[in-house]
Amino acid sequence: MPPADDRLPDDRLIVALDLPNALAGLELARRLGDAVSFYKIGLGMLTGGGLALANELKQEHGKRIFLDMKFFDIGATVTAAVRGIAAYELDFLTVQGDPHVVRAAREGAGGSGLKILAVTVLTSLDRADLDAALIRPGDLAEITQARALRAFEAGADGVIASPQEAAALRALPEAAGRLIVTPGVRPAGSAAGDQKRIATPADALVAGADHIVVGRPIWQAPDPAAAARAVLAEIAQV
């Protein structure tokens, strides 16, 4: 991918607004200003005004929005839920990568611009966690690749995967024209937190990610704007 145009915000960085409520999220967006153009709003903020915040950032501030809901249910319910989300004219939505869920989500998105991203294996999990959940034996990277393939076949616009699997996924012929979005990204020197499969922003992009998601290293920093600019400076070199 060529370097971002210096005149425009680099939307390869998605800042996760993993904050208690919409007011806190809006305040952080205000502090970050024009440097950040893409935000993730997750399930943790849903009851704290998350959808209202998504709509305000999108419609009033011109930001791109990644709604991270990881929907999982019977097909008809997923289709109805995604159809409702599509009315907000947001950009990305996550669903679990099971083929029936992806197909239902694709139907719900219809002809809107909403991109359906399938979750392969959460970046907070490792093989021991999969064993505890009775997920079939096998290498975690191979399972991630298999789930990505099935999600692409079901119509996913892209996948969520850890930076450690991004290169293998990008090499798949089926991944041509599809998005790879990587959470679990930590600038050098940052704490891993609850993430187990991490990489630096530059490494994730070099591996084939289209977008990286960074949360706590930015919003927990004493100067969030400076932390965001540091990440942007790093990815500008890729």
Number of C-alpha atoms within 10 A of each C-alpha: 9 7 10 16 9 8 6 11 15 20 19 21 23 24 26 24 25 17 20 15 17 22 14 15 25 17 11 17 24 13 15 21 12 12 17 24 23 24 25 20 24 20 15 15 18 18 11 17 14 23 19 13 21 25 17 15 21 20 14 9 14 12 21 21 24 24 24 19 15 16 22 17 14 11 17 13 16 23 23 16 17 23 20 13 17 21 11 16 17 22 18 19 26 25 26 24 29 17 20 18 26 31 21 24 33 24 18 24 22 13 9 15 12 25 21 26 31 34 26 24 22 17 21 16 14 16 14 11 11 15 12 8 9 9 12 10 10 11 10 17 20 12 16 23 19 13 21 29 21 19 27 21 13 20 18 27 21 24 31 28 27 29 28 18 22 26 17 16 24 19 12 12 9 14 18 11 10 16 21 28 26 28 26 26 25 25 20 11 8 12 11 17 11 10 17 14 19 20 21 20 28 22 19 29 23 15 18 21 28 20 21 27 20 25 20 18 22 25 22 10 12 10 12 18 19 14 18 23 15 14 20 21 13 15 22 16 10 15
